[in-house]
Structure formats: structure tokens, C-alpha cells
Amino acid sequence: MEKEELIELARRTQDQGERIRLYQRADKMLIDESIVLPLANYVGHFLVKPWVKNFPLSPMGIWFLKDVVIEPH
């Protein structure tokens, strides 16, 4: 059964449990067919002095600097 047929059958099904199972099967089929294509790749370079401790590295570019410690050098 194709995913479109599963979705249509689920839409018409009165039994909620069966409807959920049908939607889950269609969802799994869609995920299995999907291709992941990265559109961008970012590489960041940081130079952090040795006396700077607990500098957070974040892949999302979000830094909370409250834990950073700058030691005397």
C-alpha cells in the first residue's frame, strides 16, 4: 500500500488507535524515502588564550559567558 493510500485510509478510519497506526506507517515510509542534503557547512576557528578557562564552544553559535574564568597570567 502506498503512503498516499495509507493517509487517505487513516483519514476515513473512525478507530483512533487504527488511525494512529496508519499515520505512523505512512510517516515511516516517508522518512525511509527521504534524502538528507546539507545545504551549508560552517567551520569556526577560535584562538583562546591559555589563561582563559571554561570558554564554551557551541555548534549553534550561542555562548553563555557566565562560566568563563580569566586567570591572572
PyMOL Python script that loads the backbone (N, CA, C, O; Angstrom):
from pymol import cmd

cmd.read_pdbstr("""\
ATOM      1  N   MET A   1       0.847  -1.181   0.000  1.00  0.00           N
ATOM      2  CA  MET A   1       0.000   0.000   0.000  1.00  0.00           C
ATOM      3  C   MET A   1       0.891   1.241   0.000  1.00  0.00           C
ATOM      4  O   MET A   1       1.851   1.321   0.766  1.00  0.00           O
ATOM      5  N   GLU A   2       0.575   2.190  -0.845  1.00  0.00           N
ATOM      6  CA  GLU A   2       1.338   3.442  -0.932  1.00  0.00           C
ATOM      7  C   GLU A   2       1.006   4.354   0.247  1.00  0.00           C
ATOM      8  O   GLU A   2      -0.049   4.231   0.870  1.00  0.00           O
ATOM      9  N   LYS A   3       1.931   5.272   0.540  1.00  0.00           N
ATOM     10  CA  LYS A   3       1.710   6.164   1.688  1.00  0.00           C
ATOM     11  C   LYS A   3       0.489   7.061   1.491  1.00  0.00           C
ATOM     12  O   LYS A   3      -0.196   7.395   2.458  1.00  0.00           O
ATOM     13  N   GLU A   4       0.214   7.454   0.245  1.00  0.00           N
ATOM     14  CA  GLU A   4      -0.970   8.283  -0.007  1.00  0.00           C
ATOM     15  C   GLU A   4      -2.248   7.511   0.321  1.00  0.00           C
ATOM     16  O   GLU A   4      -3.200   8.071   0.864  1.00  0.00           O
ATOM     17  N   GLU A   5      -2.258   6.224  -0.015  1.00  0.00           N
ATOM     18  CA  GLU A   5      -3.416   5.380   0.295  1.00  0.00           C
ATOM     19  C   GLU A   5      -3.566   5.194   1.806  1.00  0.00           C
ATOM     20  O   GLU A   5      -4.678   5.203   2.333  1.00  0.00           O
ATOM     21  N   LEU A   6      -2.436   5.025   2.497  1.00  0.00           N
ATOM     22  CA  LEU A   6      -2.479   4.893   3.960  1.00  0.00           C
ATOM     23  C   LEU A   6      -3.045   6.158   4.606  1.00  0.00           C
ATOM     24  O   LEU A   6      -3.857   6.087   5.528  1.00  0.00           O
ATOM     25  N   ILE A   7      -2.610   7.302   4.115  1.00  0.00           N
ATOM     26  CA  ILE A   7      -3.077   8.581   4.674  1.00  0.00           C
ATOM     27  C   ILE A   7      -4.577   8.745   4.441  1.00  0.00           C
ATOM     28  O   ILE A   7      -5.307   9.171   5.336  1.00  0.00           O
ATOM     29  N   GLU A   8      -5.028   8.406   3.242  1.00  0.00           N
ATOM     30  CA  GLU A   8      -6.456   8.514   2.939  1.00  0.00           C
ATOM     31  C   GLU A   8      -7.269   7.542   3.786  1.00  0.00           C
ATOM     32  O   GLU A   8      -8.336   7.897   4.287  1.00  0.00           O
ATOM     33  N   LEU A   9      -6.770   6.317   3.948  1.00  0.00           N
ATOM     34  CA  LEU A   9      -7.459   5.333   4.781  1.00  0.00           C
ATOM     35  C   LEU A   9      -7.502   5.806   6.234  1.00  0.00           C
ATOM     36  O   LEU A   9      -8.530   5.682   6.899  1.00  0.00           O
ATOM     37  N   ALA A  10      -6.401   6.340   6.720  1.00  0.00           N
ATOM     38  CA  ALA A  10      -6.355   6.855   8.094  1.00  0.00           C
ATOM     39  C   ALA A  10      -7.342   8.006   8.279  1.00  0.00           C
ATOM     40  O   ALA A  10      -7.991   8.118   9.320  1.00  0.00           O
ATOM     41  N   ARG A  11      -7.447   8.852   7.269  1.00  0.00           N
ATOM     42  CA  ARG A  11      -8.365   9.992   7.349  1.00  0.00           C
ATOM     43  C   ARG A  11      -9.812   9.535   7.506  1.00  0.00           C
ATOM     44  O   ARG A  11     -10.608  10.189   8.181  1.00  0.00           O
ATOM     45  N   ARG A  12     -10.147   8.409   6.879  1.00  0.00           N
ATOM     46  CA  ARG A  12     -11.529   7.914   6.913  1.00  0.00           C
ATOM     47  C   ARG A  12     -11.806   6.954   8.064  1.00  0.00           C
ATOM     48  O   ARG A  12     -12.965   6.635   8.325  1.00  0.00           O
ATOM     49  N   THR A  13     -10.762   6.483   8.762  1.00  0.00           N
ATOM     50  CA  THR A  13     -10.928   5.496   9.820  1.00  0.00           C
ATOM     51  C   THR A  13     -11.489   6.139  11.092  1.00  0.00           C
ATOM     52  O   THR A  13     -11.012   7.180  11.545  1.00  0.00           O
ATOM     53  N   GLN A  14     -12.516   5.492  11.657  1.00  0.00           N
ATOM     54  CA  GLN A  14     -13.149   6.001  12.873  1.00  0.00           C
ATOM     55  C   GLN A  14     -12.379   5.609  14.137  1.00  0.00           C
ATOM     56  O   GLN A  14     -12.386   6.342  15.126  1.00  0.00           O
ATOM     57  N   ASP A  15     -11.715   4.447  14.098  1.00  0.00           N
ATOM     58  CA  ASP A  15     -10.973   3.937  15.257  1.00  0.00           C
ATOM     59  C   ASP A  15      -9.678   4.733  15.419  1.00  0.00           C
ATOM     60  O   ASP A  15      -8.799   4.692  14.558  1.00  0.00           O
ATOM     61  N   GLN A  16      -9.575   5.452  16.528  1.00  0.00           N
ATOM     62  CA  GLN A  16      -8.426   6.333  16.736  1.00  0.00           C
ATOM     63  C   GLN A  16      -7.103   5.561  16.792  1.00  0.00           C
ATOM     64  O   GLN A  16      -6.100   6.018  16.244  1.00  0.00           O
ATOM     65  N   GLY A  17      -7.091   4.401  17.446  1.00  0.00           N
ATOM     66  CA  GLY A  17      -5.871   3.604  17.526  1.00  0.00           C
ATOM     67  C   GLY A  17      -5.398   3.151  16.158  1.00  0.00           C
ATOM     68  O   GLY A  17      -4.210   3.220  15.842  1.00  0.00           O
ATOM     69  N   GLU A  18      -6.351   2.682  15.340  1.00  0.00           N
ATOM     70  CA  GLU A  18      -6.016   2.260  13.975  1.00  0.00           C
ATOM     71  C   GLU A  18      -5.546   3.445  13.142  1.00  0.00           C
ATOM     72  O   GLU A  18      -4.607   3.318  12.357  1.00  0.00           O
ATOM     73  N   ARG A  19      -6.194   4.599  13.307  1.00  0.00           N
ATOM     74  CA  ARG A  19      -5.801   5.807  12.578  1.00  0.00           C
ATOM     75  C   ARG A  19      -4.355   6.177  12.896  1.00  0.00           C
ATOM     76  O   ARG A  19      -3.581   6.501  11.995  1.00  0.00           O
ATOM     77  N   ILE A  20      -3.997   6.129  14.160  1.00  0.00           N
ATOM     78  CA  ILE A  20      -2.625   6.456  14.570  1.00  0.00           C
ATOM     79  C   ILE A  20      -1.641   5.461  13.955  1.00  0.00           C
ATOM     80  O   ILE A  20      -0.586   5.864  13.466  1.00  0.00           O
ATOM     81  N   ARG A  21      -1.971   4.171  13.974  1.00  0.00           N
ATOM     82  CA  ARG A  21      -1.085   3.156  13.377  1.00  0.00           C
ATOM     83  C   ARG A  21      -0.885   3.404  11.881  1.00  0.00           C
ATOM     84  O   ARG A  21       0.230   3.280  11.373  1.00  0.00           O
ATOM     85  N   LEU A  22      -1.953   3.750  11.186  1.00  0.00           N
ATOM     86  CA  LEU A  22      -1.850   4.012   9.750  1.00  0.00           C
ATOM     87  C   LEU A  22      -0.991   5.253   9.475  1.00  0.00           C
ATOM     88  O   LEU A  22      -0.142   5.241   8.584  1.00  0.00           O
ATOM     89  N   TYR A  23      -1.217   6.313  10.242  1.00  0.00           N
ATOM     90  CA  TYR A  23      -0.392   7.516  10.073  1.00  0.00           C
ATOM     91  C   TYR A  23       1.079   7.224  10.387  1.00  0.00           C
ATOM     92  O   TYR A  23       1.969   7.744   9.714  1.00  0.00           O
ATOM     93  N   GLN A  24       1.339   6.399  11.399  1.00  0.00           N
ATOM     94  CA  GLN A  24       2.717   6.053  11.744  1.00  0.00           C
ATOM     95  C   GLN A  24       3.372   5.255  10.625  1.00  0.00           C
ATOM     96  O   GLN A  24       4.546   5.469  10.322  1.00  0.00           O
ATOM     97  N   ARG A  25       2.624   4.327  10.001  1.00  0.00           N
ATOM     98  CA  ARG A  25       3.181   3.571   8.868  1.00  0.00           C
ATOM     99  C   ARG A  25       3.512   4.507   7.703  1.00  0.00           C
ATOM    100  O   ARG A  25       4.574   4.390   7.091  1.00  0.00           O
ATOM    101  N   ALA A  26       2.597   5.438   7.400  1.00  0.00           N
ATOM    102  CA  ALA A  26       2.845   6.389   6.312  1.00  0.00           C
ATOM    103  C   ALA A  26       4.030   7.286   6.648  1.00  0.00           C
ATOM    104  O   ALA A  26       4.846   7.591   5.777  1.00  0.00           O
ATOM    105  N   ASP A  27       4.129   7.708   7.899  1.00  0.00           N
ATOM    106  CA  ASP A  27       5.237   8.545   8.342  1.00  0.00           C
ATOM    107  C   ASP A  27       6.563   7.809   8.191  1.00  0.00           C
ATOM    108  O   ASP A  27       7.543   8.386   7.720  1.00  0.00           O
ATOM    109  N   LYS A  28       6.601   6.540   8.586  1.00  0.00           N
ATOM    110  CA  LYS A  28       7.829   5.749   8.464  1.00  0.00           C
ATOM    111  C   LYS A  28       8.239   5.595   7.004  1.00  0.00           C
ATOM    112  O   LYS A  28       9.422   5.676   6.674  1.00  0.00           O
ATOM    113  N   MET A  29       7.253   5.373   6.129  1.00  0.00           N
ATOM    114  CA  MET A  29       7.549   5.250   4.700  1.00  0.00           C
ATOM    115  C   MET A  29       8.148   6.545   4.165  1.00  0.00           C
ATOM    116  O   MET A  29       9.105   6.516   3.390  1.00  0.00           O
ATOM    117  N   LEU A  30       7.597   7.665   4.570  1.00  0.00           N
ATOM    118  CA  LEU A  30       8.099   8.960   4.124  1.00  0.00           C
ATOM    119  C   LEU A  30       9.527   9.199   4.615  1.00  0.00           C
ATOM    120  O   LEU A  30      10.375   9.670   3.857  1.00  0.00           O
ATOM    121  N   ILE A  31       9.785   8.880   5.861  1.00  0.00           N
ATOM    122  CA  ILE A  31      11.125   9.062   6.422  1.00  0.00           C
ATOM    123  C   ILE A  31      12.127   8.143   5.731  1.00  0.00           C
ATOM    124  O   ILE A  31      13.245   8.563   5.433  1.00  0.00           O
ATOM    125  N   ASP A  32      11.742   6.900   5.474  1.00  0.00           N
ATOM    126  CA  ASP A  32      12.640   5.952   4.813  1.00  0.00           C
ATOM    127  C   ASP A  32      13.000   6.393   3.395  1.00  0.00           C
ATOM    128  O   ASP A  32      14.096   6.102   2.917  1.00  0.00           O
ATOM    129  N   GLU A  33      12.092   7.089   2.725  1.00  0.00           N
ATOM    130  CA  GLU A  33      12.334   7.559   1.360  1.00  0.00           C
ATOM    131  C   GLU A  33      13.122   8.866   1.309  1.00  0.00           C
ATOM    132  O   GLU A  33      13.688   9.215   0.273  1.00  0.00           O
ATOM    133  N   SER A  34      13.156   9.576   2.416  1.00  0.00           N
ATOM    134  CA  SER A  34      13.737  10.920   2.421  1.00  0.00           C
ATOM    135  C   SER A  34      15.252  10.888   2.258  1.00  0.00           C
ATOM    136  O   SER A  34      15.927   9.946   2.671  1.00  0.00           O
ATOM    137  N   ILE A  35      15.750  11.935   1.650  1.00  0.00           N
ATOM    138  CA  ILE A  35      17.188  12.130   1.479  1.00  0.00           C
ATOM    139  C   ILE A  35      17.577  13.371   2.269  1.00  0.00           C
ATOM    140  O   ILE A  35      16.903  14.400   2.203  1.00  0.00           O
ATOM    141  N   VAL A  36      18.662  13.263   3.010  1.00  0.00           N
ATOM    142  CA  VAL A  36      19.167  14.413   3.751  1.00  0.00           C
ATOM    143  C   VAL A  36      20.252  15.062   2.919  1.00  0.00           C
ATOM    144  O   VAL A  36      21.213  14.410   2.510  1.00  0.00           O
ATOM    145  N   LEU A  37      20.093  16.335   2.675  1.00  0.00           N
ATOM    146  CA  LEU A  37      21.057  17.071   1.870  1.00  0.00           C
ATOM    147  C   LEU A  37      21.470  18.320   2.635  1.00  0.00           C
ATOM    148  O   LEU A  37      20.710  19.286   2.698  1.00  0.00           O
ATOM    149  N   PRO A  38      22.677  18.313   3.223  1.00  0.00           N
ATOM    150  CA  PRO A  38      23.115  19.522   3.931  1.00  0.00           C
ATOM    151  C   PRO A  38      23.270  20.676   2.946  1.00  0.00           C
ATOM    152  O   PRO A  38      23.883  20.527   1.889  1.00  0.00           O
ATOM    153  N   LEU A  39      22.717  21.807   3.302  1.00  0.00           N
ATOM    154  CA  LEU A  39      22.792  22.965   2.422  1.00  0.00           C
ATOM    155  C   LEU A  39      23.953  23.880   2.767  1.00  0.00           C
ATOM    156  O   LEU A  39      24.353  24.711   1.952  1.00  0.00           O
ATOM    157  N   ALA A  40      24.492  23.735   3.959  1.00  0.00           N
ATOM    158  CA  ALA A  40      25.605  24.594   4.364  1.00  0.00           C
ATOM    159  C   ALA A  40      26.447  23.847   5.389  1.00  0.00           C
ATOM    160  O   ALA A  40      25.959  22.976   6.110  1.00  0.00           O
ATOM    161  N   ASN A  41      27.707  24.208   5.432  1.00  0.00           N
ATOM    162  CA  ASN A  41      28.618  23.641   6.409  1.00  0.00           C
ATOM    163  C   ASN A  41      29.491  24.774   6.921  1.00  0.00           C
ATOM    164  O   ASN A  41      30.258  25.365   6.162  1.00  0.00           O
ATOM    165  N   TYR A  42      29.376  25.074   8.189  1.00  0.00           N
ATOM    166  CA  TYR A  42      30.118  26.188   8.775  1.00  0.00           C
ATOM    167  C   TYR A  42      31.220  25.640   9.658  1.00  0.00           C
ATOM    168  O   TYR A  42      30.999  24.740  10.469  1.00  0.00           O
ATOM    169  N   VAL A  43      32.410  26.196   9.490  1.00  0.00           N
ATOM    170  CA  VAL A  43      33.538  25.834  10.340  1.00  0.00           C
ATOM    171  C   VAL A  43      34.021  27.119  11.000  1.00  0.00           C
ATOM    172  O   VAL A  43      34.318  28.101  10.320  1.00  0.00           O
ATOM    173  N   GLY A  44      34.098  27.105  12.308  1.00  0.00           N
ATOM    174  CA  GLY A  44      34.590  28.271  13.044  1.00  0.00           C
ATOM    175  C   GLY A  44      35.934  27.958  13.673  1.00  0.00           C
ATOM    176  O   GLY A  44      36.175  26.838  14.123  1.00  0.00           O
ATOM    177  N   HIS A  45      36.795  28.941  13.701  1.00  0.00           N
ATOM    178  CA  HIS A  45      38.109  28.785  14.315  1.00  0.00           C
ATOM    179  C   HIS A  45      38.221  29.778  15.461  1.00  0.00           C
ATOM    180  O   HIS A  45      37.898  30.956  15.306  1.00  0.00           O
ATOM    181  N   PHE A  46      38.676  29.302  16.606  1.00  0.00           N
ATOM    182  CA  PHE A  46      38.798  30.161  17.778  1.00  0.00           C
ATOM    183  C   PHE A  46      40.204  30.053  18.333  1.00  0.00           C
ATOM    184  O   PHE A  46      40.757  28.959  18.445  1.00  0.00           O
ATOM    185  N   LEU A  47      40.768  31.173  18.672  1.00  0.00           N
ATOM    186  CA  LEU A  47      42.023  31.224  19.405  1.00  0.00           C
ATOM    187  C   LEU A  47      41.688  31.707  20.805  1.00  0.00           C
ATOM    188  O   LEU A  47      41.230  32.833  21.000  1.00  0.00           O
ATOM    189  N   VAL A  48      41.921  30.843  21.764  1.00  0.00           N
ATOM    190  CA  VAL A  48      41.618  31.183  23.154  1.00  0.00           C
ATOM    191  C   VAL A  48      42.925  31.124  23.928  1.00  0.00           C
ATOM    192  O   VAL A  48      43.619  30.107  23.911  1.00  0.00           O
ATOM    193  N   LYS A  49      43.253  32.198  24.595  1.00  0.00           N
ATOM    194  CA  LYS A  49      44.494  32.260  25.373  1.00  0.00           C
ATOM    195  C   LYS A  49      44.484  31.195  26.465  1.00  0.00           C
ATOM    196  O   LYS A  49      43.420  30.840  26.973  1.00  0.00           O
ATOM    197  N   PRO A  50      45.656  30.682  26.829  1.00  0.00           N
ATOM    198  CA  PRO A  50      45.719  29.613  27.835  1.00  0.00           C
ATOM    199  C   PRO A  50      45.168  30.014  29.203  1.00  0.00           C
ATOM    200  O   PRO A  50      44.766  29.148  29.980  1.00  0.00           O
ATOM    201  N   TRP A  51      45.144  31.301  29.507  1.00  0.00           N
ATOM    202  CA  TRP A  51      44.645  31.724  30.816  1.00  0.00           C
ATOM    203  C   TRP A  51      43.124  31.923  30.835  1.00  0.00           C
ATOM    204  O   TRP A  51      42.556  32.276  31.869  1.00  0.00           O
ATOM    205  N   VAL A  52      42.479  31.700  29.708  1.00  0.00           N
ATOM    206  CA  VAL A  52      41.015  31.748  29.655  1.00  0.00           C
ATOM    207  C   VAL A  52      40.502  30.318  29.822  1.00  0.00           C
ATOM    208  O   VAL A  52      40.794  29.441  29.009  1.00  0.00           O
ATOM    209  N   LYS A  53      39.744  30.102  30.876  1.00  0.00           N
ATOM    210  CA  LYS A  53      39.238  28.759  31.206  1.00  0.00           C
ATOM    211  C   LYS A  53      37.718  28.720  31.049  1.00  0.00           C
ATOM    212  O   LYS A  53      37.036  29.736  31.184  1.00  0.00           O
ATOM    213  N   ASN A  54      37.215  27.540  30.766  1.00  0.00           N
ATOM    214  CA  ASN A  54      35.768  27.282  30.647  1.00  0.00           C
ATOM    215  C   ASN A  54      35.116  28.077  29.516  1.00  0.00           C
ATOM    216  O   ASN A  54      33.945  28.446  29.610  1.00  0.00           O
ATOM    217  N   PHE A  55      35.871  28.340  28.449  1.00  0.00           N
ATOM    218  CA  PHE A  55      35.275  29.037  27.308  1.00  0.00           C
ATOM    219  C   PHE A  55      34.344  28.064  26.591  1.00  0.00           C
ATOM    220  O   PHE A  55      34.789  27.005  26.150  1.00  0.00           O
ATOM    221  N   PRO A  56      33.068  28.397  26.468  1.00  0.00           N
ATOM    222  CA  PRO A  56      32.109  27.457  25.879  1.00  0.00           C
ATOM    223  C   PRO A  56      32.228  27.423  24.357  1.00  0.00           C
ATOM    224  O   PRO A  56      32.257  28.468  23.707  1.00  0.00           O
ATOM    225  N   LEU A  57      32.297  26.239  23.803  1.00  0.00           N
ATOM    226  CA  LEU A  57      32.255  26.079  22.352  1.00  0.00           C
ATOM    227  C   LEU A  57      30.879  25.532  22.005  1.00  0.00           C
ATOM    228  O   LEU A  57      30.459  24.499  22.526  1.00  0.00           O
ATOM    229  N   SER A  58      30.193  26.225  21.134  1.00  0.00           N
ATOM    230  CA  SER A  58      28.821  25.855  20.814  1.00  0.00           C
ATOM    231  C   SER A  58      28.657  25.708  19.304  1.00  0.00           C
ATOM    232  O   SER A  58      28.991  26.632  18.563  1.00  0.00           O
ATOM    233  N   PRO A  59      28.152  24.569  18.831  1.00  0.00           N
ATOM    234  CA  PRO A  59      27.916  24.418  17.395  1.00  0.00           C
ATOM    235  C   PRO A  59      26.820  25.348  16.879  1.00  0.00           C
ATOM    236  O   PRO A  59      26.734  25.595  15.676  1.00  0.00           O
ATOM    237  N   MET A  60      25.990  25.861  17.769  1.00  0.00           N
ATOM    238  CA  MET A  60      24.914  26.763  17.366  1.00  0.00           C
ATOM    239  C   MET A  60      25.333  28.225  17.408  1.00  0.00           C
ATOM    240  O   MET A  60      24.568  29.102  17.006  1.00  0.00           O
ATOM    241  N   GLY A  61      26.536  28.494  17.889  1.00  0.00           N
ATOM    242  CA  GLY A  61      26.999  29.883  17.973  1.00  0.00           C
ATOM    243  C   GLY A  61      26.368  30.648  19.115  1.00  0.00           C
ATOM    244  O   GLY A  61      26.301  31.877  19.079  1.00  0.00           O
ATOM    245  N   ILE A  62      25.906  29.940  20.123  1.00  0.00           N
ATOM    246  CA  ILE A  62      25.312  30.575  21.294  1.00  0.00           C
ATOM    247  C   ILE A  62      26.262  30.363  22.460  1.00  0.00           C
ATOM    248  O   ILE A  62      26.539  29.230  22.855  1.00  0.00           O
ATOM    249  N   TRP A  63      26.750  31.451  23.000  1.00  0.00           N
ATOM    250  CA  TRP A  63      27.716  31.334  24.086  1.00  0.00           C
ATOM    251  C   TRP A  63      27.185  32.012  25.336  1.00  0.00           C
ATOM    252  O   TRP A  63      26.743  33.160  25.303  1.00  0.00           O
ATOM    253  N   PHE A  64      27.240  31.281  26.430  1.00  0.00           N
ATOM    254  CA  PHE A  64      26.900  31.835  27.729  1.00  0.00           C
ATOM    255  C   PHE A  64      28.222  32.008  28.466  1.00  0.00           C
ATOM    256  O   PHE A  64      28.845  31.031  28.882  1.00  0.00           O
ATOM    257  N   LEU A  65      28.633  33.232  28.620  1.00  0.00           N
ATOM    258  CA  LEU A  65      29.971  33.533  29.124  1.00  0.00           C
ATOM    259  C   LEU A  65      30.028  33.639  30.640  1.00  0.00           C
ATOM    260  O   LEU A  65      31.064  34.026  31.182  1.00  0.00           O
ATOM    261  N   LYS A  66      28.967  33.312  31.330  1.00  0.00           N
ATOM    262  CA  LYS A  66      28.951  33.463  32.790  1.00  0.00           C
ATOM    263  C   LYS A  66      29.939  32.528  33.480  1.00  0.00           C
ATOM    264  O   LYS A  66      30.371  32.818  34.596  1.00  0.00           O
ATOM    265  N   ASP A  67      30.310  31.411  32.847  1.00  0.00           N
ATOM    266  CA  ASP A  67      31.217  30.453  33.454  1.00  0.00           C
ATOM    267  C   ASP A  67      32.678  30.645  33.041  1.00  0.00           C
ATOM    268  O   ASP A  67      33.555  29.922  33.513  1.00  0.00           O
ATOM    269  N   VAL A  68      32.938  31.602  32.172  1.00  0.00           N
ATOM    270  CA  VAL A  68      34.312  31.828  31.711  1.00  0.00           C
ATOM    271  C   VAL A  68      35.141  32.429  32.858  1.00  0.00           C
ATOM    272  O   VAL A  68      34.701  33.332  33.570  1.00  0.00           O
ATOM    273  N   VAL A  69      36.356  31.890  33.003  1.00  0.00           N
ATOM    274  CA  VAL A  69      37.267  32.381  34.035  1.00  0.00           C
ATOM    275  C   VAL A  69      38.525  32.885  33.341  1.00  0.00           C
ATOM    276  O   VAL A  69      39.109  32.190  32.509  1.00  0.00           O
ATOM    277  N   ILE A  70      38.933  34.094  33.688  1.00  0.00           N
ATOM    278  CA  ILE A  70      40.185  34.645  33.168  1.00  0.00           C
ATOM    279  C   ILE A  70      41.163  34.665  34.339  1.00  0.00           C
ATOM    280  O   ILE A  70      41.015  35.439  35.285  1.00  0.00           O
ATOM    281  N   GLU A  71      42.162  33.794  34.248  1.00  0.00           N
ATOM    282  CA  GLU A  71      43.147  33.679  35.314  1.00  0.00           C
ATOM    283  C   GLU A  71      44.248  34.707  35.122  1.00  0.00           C
ATOM    284  O   GLU A  71      44.533  35.094  33.988  1.00  0.00           O
ATOM    285  N   PRO A  72      44.868  35.155  36.189  1.00  0.00           N
ATOM    286  CA  PRO A  72      45.996  36.072  36.043  1.00  0.00           C
ATOM    287  C   PRO A  72      47.156  35.354  35.353  1.00  0.00           C
ATOM    288  O   PRO A  72      47.395  34.171  35.592  1.00  0.00           O
ATOM    289  N   HIS A  73      47.859  36.069  34.513  1.00  0.00           N
ATOM    290  CA  HIS A  73      48.985  35.437  33.828  1.00  0.00           C
ATOM    291  C   HIS A  73      50.273  36.188  34.067  1.00  0.00           C
ATOM    292  O   HIS A  73      51.323  35.791  33.561  1.00  0.00           O
TER     293      HIS A  73
END
""", "prot")
cmd.dss("prot")
cmd.show_as("cartoon", "prot")
cmd.util.cbc("prot")
cmd.orient("prot")
